[in-house]
Amino acid sequence: MDLETRIREYIVAEFLSGEDVADLTDDFDLVANGVVDSLGLVRLISHISKTYAIPVDDIPLDPASFRDIEHICSFIRRTTTAASV
């Protein structure tokens, strides 16, 4: 299962209960559409930290980094790649 699919499934399970996973596109703006609010952002960051072994201190609290699945996955890939170098 690719990263986008895992993130999509998490978002649907945690924030869009009952919605079809296939309906959530990579560029759907989670913040502007009210899916993820400030508390949701904290939950999402906590999940990313635990799941991808990224220290919370290394995760910027910038909503733009978590606006959509595309940005979230890009952040995870950059951070985990940099940590492995």
PyMOL commands that set and color helices and strands:
alter all, ss='L'
color gray80, all
select helices_A, chain A and resi 3-15+21-23+38-52+56-58+63-66+69-84
alter helices_A, ss='H'
color red, helices_A
deselect
rebuild
show_as cartoon
